[in-house]
Each structure stands twice: as C-alpha cells, then as structure tokens.
Amino acid sequence: LRELNHELRLWDVLVDPARKIRVGNKLYFGDDDLVAEVVDNTTSRGRTIRFLFDGDDEAFDRVIKKLGETPIPKYINRTVKEEDESWYQSLFAKNVGAVAAPAAQLHFTRELLMRMDIKGIKFAELTLHLGLGAFREVEVEDLTKHKMDSEYYRITPETCDTVNQAISTKNRVVAVGGSVMRALESSVSSSATLNPGEGWTDKFLFPPHNFNIANAFITNLHQPESPLYMMACAYTDTDFMDEVYKEAIKEKYRFLCYGDAMLII
C-alpha cells in the first residue's frame, strides 16, 4: 500500500483477486474497523481507494497499525517479526508514503552514520515515495518499450547546494539506492548539476546511459531481469555485472531486500 493523500485518506493498493475488485466496491477491514471505497484503477492489480473514517489522524493511524503489519517481501518466506518494524525501515525516513523501504539504505545503522560523520562525510537527503515499478521484471525485448511505474520525489535547494558543492570540488557523490539514482537523473540541469524540484518520475535507466550526478552507487543484489539490475549494468558494464553476480552466487551472497549490497565506484 502507498498513501497518496493523508488528508483525503487516499491510498494506492494492490488487490487480489483483482478481477473482483471494481471501482465503486466497498472494502471492509477487520471487524468493520475500517471501510474503504475503490475510486480508480491504476494497474492490472492496482487500485486507488479512499478510507471512510470519521476519526482524527491519530485514531486512523492507530487502526491502520492494529490491522496491518510490516510489509516485508513475500520471498523472505517467514512470518513478520516485531523487529521488522525497525529492520524494514530506513534511518532517514521521515514522511509516510512509500510502498517499500529503499533496500540499499537498510545497511546504514546509527553507529555507521556516526563513524561517517567523524570522517567528514555529509548526507544530503531527498524524499522518495517508492512504488512497485522498480521490482517488476522487464518483459519486452525492446527496452525502450518498457514502462516504469511513476515514483514521487522531492529534492530541496539545501540538498542541491550540498551535492553541487561536492561536484564543484570534485568530491564523491554517492547515490544510495536505485530510487535515489532515478530521482537524481530526473532533476539534472543543462550544466550537469542538480536542480531542486519535486514530482513524479518514470525514468527507466538502462544501457547505454550517461549518468550526470553520482560518481558512486550503493545498490543491493537484484533479480537479473529487473530494472534495478539493468540500472547497475548501465552504471558500469553488463559483462562486468555478469561477473559480479557469478561471484556473488559462488560466495553465497544474499540477494534482494535484507540482502547484501555493493559499492560501485
């Protein structure tokens, strides 16, 4: 689920079985603790719903937390633990709205951030509301025909100042995760610096692509036919990434979310 508008209580959700969930249908959660109306179709399995709830925001959030659970990916193949509420969350998270946690950011602990701060490493934050598009396999031979789901991003002037200062002094700019990289590449100026702004991006980064902002990239190990894998190939080289993944399989590295990450320089 992804919250679109907290005030109107609009959410984008995946539904199953999708063919039975139509615009105008009412959905009931728990012992009628929550009722929602389907207001639009988004994708074949996606719907926009509006929760019909008379209480205030705090009461609404309590009911959501009571009925729901941390949405860890199904391939983890276990029941949700209490620890997942903190494990499956980025330390940088501040705003509600994403459908999933940025996996590459899960490797950053408070202890690691303190050590990086001591070394003088600066953090420039941006807002990401991740969607499901980055996790879907590409099913077309012609990559220009693949349509990414849009993701919302917001880049502040303060973040741009930090990043552009690093670019001008020839310091390293590290993109932590594919959605960060996509947002950066969606907000590039004509002089190859970062622009402030916000909006929705459906940019699909695949070989060949000249990256403008980040000269280093942290990303997890992904499924071979996924857009995230293709982004890593575009950032380096397809043959090189093939060798990297063979080594990862040989050494039994962990793939996907809760898995291992790599730093590409």
Sine and cosine of phi, psi and omega as CSV:
sin_phi,cos_phi,sin_psi,cos_psi,sin_omega,cos_omega
0.00,0.00,0.55,-0.83,0.07,-1.00
-0.71,-0.70,0.81,-0.59,0.01,-1.00
-0.98,0.20,0.83,-0.56,0.01,-1.00
-1.00,-0.04,-0.67,0.74,-0.08,-1.00
-0.54,-0.84,0.94,-0.33,-0.07,-1.00
-0.92,0.40,-0.62,0.79,-0.05,-1.00
-0.91,0.41,-0.68,0.73,0.00,-1.00
-1.00,0.01,-0.13,0.99,-0.02,-1.00
0.84,0.54,0.72,0.70,0.09,-1.00
-1.00,-0.08,0.73,-0.68,0.01,-1.00
-0.74,-0.67,0.58,-0.81,0.25,-0.97
-1.00,-0.04,0.75,-0.66,-0.07,-1.00
-0.66,-0.75,0.38,-0.93,0.21,-0.98
-0.99,-0.11,0.64,-0.76,-0.05,-1.00
-0.81,-0.59,0.50,-0.87,-0.01,-1.00
-0.46,-0.89,0.83,-0.55,0.03,1.00
-0.98,0.19,0.78,-0.63,-0.13,-0.99
-0.90,0.44,-0.58,0.82,-0.09,-1.00
-0.90,0.44,-0.33,0.94,-0.03,-1.00
-1.00,-0.09,-0.14,0.99,-0.05,-1.00
-0.97,-0.26,0.97,-0.25,-0.11,-0.99
-0.89,-0.46,0.35,-0.94,0.04,-1.00
-0.84,0.54,0.75,-0.66,-0.04,-1.00
0.98,-0.18,-0.33,0.95,0.03,-1.00
-0.91,0.41,0.49,-0.87,0.15,-0.99
-0.98,-0.20,0.67,-0.74,0.05,-1.00
-0.90,-0.43,0.71,-0.71,-0.07,-1.00
-0.89,-0.46,0.73,-0.68,-0.07,-1.00
-0.87,-0.49,0.69,-0.73,-0.01,-1.00
0.91,0.42,-0.51,-0.86,0.08,-1.00
-1.00,0.05,0.86,0.50,-0.06,-1.00
0.86,0.50,0.48,0.88,0.07,-1.00
-0.90,0.43,-0.55,0.84,0.00,-1.00
-0.68,-0.73,0.60,-0.80,0.10,-0.99
-0.79,-0.61,0.66,-0.75,0.02,-1.00
-0.73,-0.69,0.49,-0.87,0.06,-1.00
-0.93,-0.37,0.72,-0.70,0.05,-1.00
-0.98,0.21,0.86,-0.51,-0.08,-1.00
-0.94,-0.35,-0.25,0.97,-0.02,-1.00
-0.26,-0.97,0.38,-0.93,0.17,-0.99
-0.99,-0.12,0.63,-0.77,0.05,-1.00
-0.93,-0.37,-0.81,0.59,0.09,-1.00
-0.74,-0.67,-0.15,-0.99,-0.02,-1.00
-0.86,0.51,-0.56,0.83,0.02,-1.00
-0.91,-0.42,0.09,1.00,-0.06,-1.00
-0.98,-0.20,0.58,-0.82,0.06,-1.00
-0.65,-0.76,0.49,-0.87,0.21,-0.98
-0.98,-0.18,0.80,-0.60,-0.02,-1.00
-0.85,-0.53,0.44,-0.90,0.08,-1.00
-0.88,-0.47,0.87,-0.50,0.04,-1.00
-0.96,0.27,0.74,-0.68,0.02,-1.00
-0.98,-0.19,0.99,-0.14,-0.14,-0.99
-0.60,-0.80,0.77,-0.63,-0.10,-0.99
-1.00,-0.01,-0.26,0.97,-0.06,-1.00
-0.97,0.25,0.05,-1.00,0.02,-1.00
-0.98,0.18,0.01,-1.00,-0.07,-1.00
-0.88,0.47,-0.65,0.76,-0.02,-1.00
-0.90,0.44,-0.65,0.76,0.02,-1.00
-0.92,0.40,-0.65,0.76,0.03,-1.00
-0.88,0.47,-0.71,0.70,0.00,-1.00
-0.90,0.45,-0.59,0.80,0.02,-1.00
-0.91,0.42,-0.65,0.76,0.00,-1.00
-0.93,0.38,-0.68,0.74,0.04,-1.00
-0.85,0.53,-0.71,0.70,-0.02,-1.00
-0.93,0.37,-0.57,0.82,0.02,-1.00
-0.92,0.40,-0.67,0.74,-0.08,-1.00
-1.00,0.10,-0.48,0.88,-0.12,-0.99
-0.99,-0.16,0.01,-1.00,0.07,-1.00
-0.56,-0.83,0.26,-0.97,0.00,-1.00
-0.85,0.52,0.81,-0.59,-0.14,-0.99
-1.00,0.08,0.88,0.47,0.03,-1.00
-0.91,0.41,0.52,-0.86,-0.03,-1.00
-0.86,0.51,0.55,-0.83,-0.04,-1.00
-0.88,0.47,-0.51,0.86,-0.07,-1.00
-0.93,0.36,-0.20,0.98,0.09,-1.00
-0.93,0.38,-0.42,0.91,0.23,-0.97
0.86,0.51,0.75,0.66,0.14,-0.99
-0.39,-0.92,0.23,-0.97,0.05,-1.00
-0.96,0.28,0.38,-0.93,-0.02,-1.00
-0.94,0.33,0.71,-0.70,0.07,-1.00
-0.99,-0.17,0.33,-0.94,0.05,-1.00
-0.87,0.49,-0.57,0.82,-0.03,-1.00
-0.92,0.40,-0.38,0.93,-0.04,-1.00
-0.88,0.47,-0.43,0.90,-0.01,-1.00
-0.87,0.48,-0.55,0.83,0.06,-1.00
-0.99,-0.12,-0.56,0.83,0.00,-1.00
-0.89,0.45,-0.71,0.71,-0.08,-1.00
-1.00,-0.03,0.82,0.57,0.00,-1.00
-0.40,-0.92,0.67,-0.74,0.06,-1.00
-0.98,0.20,0.63,-0.78,0.08,-1.00
-0.90,0.44,-0.34,0.94,-0.03,-1.00
-1.00,0.07,-0.12,0.99,-0.13,-0.99
-0.91,0.41,0.71,-0.70,0.03,-1.00
-0.72,-0.70,-0.55,0.84,-0.13,-0.99
-0.91,-0.42,0.61,-0.80,0.06,-1.00
-0.97,0.22,0.64,-0.77,0.08,-1.00
0.38,-0.93,-0.33,0.95,-0.07,-1.00
-1.00,0.05,0.47,-0.88,0.05,-1.00
-1.00,0.08,-0.31,0.95,-0.01,-1.00
-0.42,-0.91,0.31,-0.95,0.07,-1.00
-0.99,0.17,0.58,-0.81,0.11,-0.99
-0.92,0.38,0.94,-0.34,-0.19,-0.98
-0.85,0.52,-0.62,0.78,-0.04,-1.00
-0.90,0.43,-0.45,0.89,-0.02,-1.00
-0.98,0.19,-0.24,0.97,-0.02,-1.00
-0.93,0.37,-0.26,0.97,0.00,-1.00
-0.98,0.19,-0.19,0.98,-0.06,-1.00
-1.00,-0.02,0.89,-0.46,0.05,-1.00
-0.97,-0.24,0.22,-0.98,0.03,-1.00
-0.88,0.47,-0.61,0.79,0.02,-1.00
-0.90,0.43,-0.66,0.75,0.02,-1.00
-0.91,0.41,-0.65,0.76,0.02,-1.00
-0.88,0.47,-0.61,0.79,0.03,-1.00
-0.91,0.42,-0.67,0.74,0.01,-1.00
-0.91,0.41,-0.61,0.79,0.02,-1.00
-0.94,0.35,-0.61,0.80,0.03,-1.00
-0.90,0.44,-0.64,0.77,0.04,-1.00
-0.88,0.47,-0.56,0.83,0.02,-1.00
-0.98,0.18,-0.02,1.00,0.05,-1.00
1.00,0.06,0.26,0.97,0.01,-1.00
-0.98,0.18,0.79,-0.62,-0.02,-1.00
-0.99,-0.13,0.53,-0.85,0.05,-1.00
-0.92,-0.38,0.78,-0.63,0.06,-1.00
-0.90,-0.43,0.92,-0.39,-0.12,-0.99
-1.00,-0.06,0.51,-0.86,0.17,-0.99
-0.68,-0.73,0.34,-0.94,-0.02,-1.00
-1.00,-0.05,0.75,-0.66,0.02,-1.00
-0.77,-0.63,0.76,-0.64,0.18,-0.98
-0.93,-0.38,1.00,0.00,-0.09,-1.00
-0.88,0.47,0.61,-0.79,0.13,-0.99
-0.94,-0.34,-0.20,-0.98,-0.03,-1.00
-1.00,-0.08,-0.12,0.99,-0.12,-0.99
-0.88,0.48,-0.58,0.82,-0.05,-1.00
-0.93,0.37,-0.30,0.96,-0.07,-1.00
-0.99,-0.16,-0.10,1.00,-0.02,-1.00
-1.00,0.09,0.64,-0.77,0.03,-1.00
-0.94,0.35,0.50,-0.87,0.09,-1.00
-0.99,0.11,0.82,-0.57,-0.11,-0.99
-0.91,-0.41,0.26,0.96,0.00,-1.00
-0.87,-0.49,0.53,-0.85,0.04,-1.00
-0.96,0.29,-0.66,0.75,0.02,-1.00
-1.00,0.06,0.96,-0.29,-0.10,-0.99
-0.90,0.44,-0.40,0.92,0.03,-1.00
-0.93,0.36,-0.25,0.97,-0.01,-1.00
-1.00,0.00,-0.19,0.98,-0.02,-1.00
-0.96,0.28,0.74,-0.67,-0.03,-1.00
-0.96,-0.30,0.90,-0.44,0.05,-1.00
-0.99,0.15,0.57,-0.82,0.19,-0.98
-0.94,0.34,0.61,-0.80,-0.02,-1.00
-0.96,0.29,0.58,-0.82,0.11,-0.99
-0.83,-0.57,0.63,-0.78,0.01,-1.00
-1.00,0.09,0.64,-0.77,0.10,-1.00
-0.62,-0.78,0.38,-0.92,0.08,-1.00
-0.61,-0.79,0.83,-0.56,0.00,-1.00
-0.87,-0.49,0.87,-0.49,-0.08,-1.00
-1.00,0.10,0.34,-0.94,0.10,-1.00
-0.85,0.52,-0.57,0.82,0.01,-1.00
-0.90,0.44,-0.67,0.75,0.05,-1.00
-0.90,0.44,-0.67,0.74,0.02,-1.00
-0.88,0.48,-0.66,0.75,0.01,-1.00
-0.87,0.50,-0.69,0.72,0.00,-1.00
-0.90,0.43,-0.73,0.68,-0.03,-1.00
-0.92,0.39,-0.72,0.70,-0.05,-1.00
-0.93,0.38,-0.53,0.85,0.09,-1.00
-0.90,0.44,-0.66,0.75,0.04,-1.00
-0.90,0.44,-0.64,0.77,0.03,-1.00
-0.90,0.44,-0.69,0.72,-0.06,-1.00
-0.93,0.37,-0.50,0.87,0.01,-1.00
-1.00,-0.09,0.14,0.99,0.05,-1.00
0.87,0.50,0.57,0.82,0.14,-0.99
-1.00,0.01,0.20,-0.98,-0.07,-1.00
-0.99,0.17,0.69,-0.72,0.12,-0.99
-0.91,-0.41,0.90,-0.43,-0.08,-1.00
-0.96,-0.28,0.86,-0.51,0.11,-0.99
-1.00,0.05,0.85,-0.53,-0.03,-1.00
-0.99,-0.13,1.00,0.01,0.06,-1.00
0.96,-0.29,0.44,-0.90,-0.05,-1.00
-0.90,0.43,-0.58,0.81,-0.01,-1.00
-0.94,0.34,-0.55,0.84,0.11,-0.99
-0.90,0.44,-0.72,0.70,0.00,-1.00
-0.87,0.49,-0.67,0.74,0.00,-1.00
-0.90,0.44,-0.66,0.75,0.02,-1.00
-0.91,0.42,-0.67,0.74,0.01,-1.00
-0.88,0.48,-0.70,0.72,-0.03,-1.00
-0.96,0.29,-0.22,0.98,0.03,-1.00
-1.00,-0.05,-0.03,1.00,-0.07,-1.00
-0.69,-0.73,0.74,0.67,-0.05,-1.00
-0.99,-0.15,0.68,-0.74,0.05,-1.00
-0.99,0.12,0.15,-0.99,0.01,-1.00
-0.92,0.40,-0.32,0.95,0.03,-1.00
-0.99,-0.17,0.30,0.95,0.05,-1.00
0.89,0.46,0.61,0.80,0.17,-0.99
-0.89,-0.45,0.14,-0.99,-0.07,-1.00
-1.00,0.02,0.75,-0.67,0.05,-1.00
-0.99,-0.13,0.60,-0.80,0.18,-0.98
-0.96,0.29,0.41,-0.91,0.03,-1.00
0.34,-0.94,0.10,-0.99,0.06,-1.00
-0.51,-0.86,0.36,-0.93,0.00,-1.00
0.39,-0.92,-0.31,-0.95,-0.04,-1.00
-0.92,-0.40,0.70,-0.71,0.03,-1.00
-0.83,-0.56,0.70,-0.71,0.13,-0.99
-0.88,-0.47,0.45,0.89,-0.04,-1.00
-0.89,0.45,0.78,-0.62,0.03,-1.00
-0.95,-0.32,0.91,-0.41,-0.07,-1.00
-0.99,-0.15,0.93,-0.36,-0.01,-1.00
-0.62,-0.79,0.30,-0.95,-0.04,-1.00
-0.91,0.41,0.63,-0.78,-0.13,0.99
-1.00,0.02,0.56,-0.83,0.05,-1.00
-0.50,-0.86,0.72,-0.69,0.08,-1.00
-1.00,-0.08,0.92,-0.40,-0.03,-1.00
-0.99,0.14,0.66,-0.75,-0.17,-0.98
-0.98,-0.20,-0.54,0.84,-0.20,-0.98
-0.96,-0.28,-0.87,0.49,-0.12,-0.99
-0.99,0.13,0.74,-0.67,0.12,-0.99
-0.94,-0.33,0.30,0.95,0.17,-0.99
-0.41,-0.91,0.43,-0.90,-0.18,-0.98
-0.55,-0.83,0.82,-0.57,0.13,-0.99
-0.97,-0.26,0.82,-0.58,-0.01,-1.00
-0.50,-0.87,0.47,-0.88,0.03,-1.00
-0.98,0.21,0.02,-1.00,0.09,-1.00
-1.00,0.01,0.82,-0.57,-0.19,-0.98
-0.90,-0.44,0.14,-0.99,0.09,-1.00
-0.92,0.39,0.64,-0.77,-0.12,-0.99
-0.85,0.52,-0.53,0.85,-0.06,-1.00
-0.98,-0.18,0.30,0.96,-0.03,-1.00
-1.00,0.00,0.42,-0.91,0.08,-1.00
-0.85,0.53,-0.52,0.86,-0.01,-1.00
-0.93,0.36,-0.62,0.78,0.07,-1.00
-0.91,0.42,-0.67,0.75,-0.01,-1.00
-0.91,0.41,-0.54,0.84,0.08,-1.00
-0.90,0.44,-0.68,0.73,0.03,-1.00
-0.89,0.46,-0.62,0.78,0.06,-1.00
-0.90,0.44,-0.64,0.77,0.02,-1.00
-0.92,0.40,-0.54,0.84,-0.04,-1.00
-0.97,0.25,-0.47,0.88,0.00,-1.00
-0.87,-0.49,-0.99,-0.13,-0.04,-1.00
-0.28,-0.96,0.68,-0.74,-0.08,-1.00
-0.87,0.49,-0.71,0.70,0.00,-1.00
-0.89,0.46,-0.65,0.76,0.02,-1.00
-0.90,0.44,-0.69,0.73,0.00,-1.00
-0.91,0.42,-0.56,0.83,0.08,-1.00
-0.86,0.51,-0.68,0.73,0.02,-1.00
-0.92,0.40,-0.64,0.77,0.02,-1.00
-0.87,0.50,-0.71,0.71,-0.05,-1.00
-0.95,0.33,-0.56,0.83,0.09,-1.00
-0.89,0.45,-0.67,0.74,0.04,-1.00
-0.91,0.42,-0.65,0.76,0.01,-1.00
-0.89,0.46,-0.66,0.75,0.03,-1.00
-0.92,0.40,-0.69,0.72,0.00,-1.00
-0.87,0.49,-0.67,0.74,-0.05,-1.00
-1.00,0.02,0.10,0.99,0.06,-1.00
0.87,0.49,0.67,0.74,0.16,-0.99
-0.92,0.40,0.42,-0.91,0.00,-1.00
-1.00,-0.02,0.74,-0.68,-0.03,-1.00
-0.99,-0.12,0.27,-0.96,0.16,-0.99
0.91,0.42,-0.30,-0.95,-0.06,-1.00
-0.91,0.42,0.54,-0.84,-0.13,-0.99
0.92,0.40,0.20,0.98,0.00,-1.00
-0.98,-0.19,-0.27,-0.96,-0.05,-1.00
-1.00,0.05,0.33,-0.95,0.01,-1.00
-0.83,-0.56,0.27,-0.96,0.08,-1.00
-0.75,-0.66,0.47,-0.88,0.07,-1.00
-0.96,-0.29,0.88,-0.48,0.03,-1.00
-0.97,-0.23,0.85,-0.52,-0.02,-1.00
-0.92,-0.39,0.00,0.00,0.00,0.00
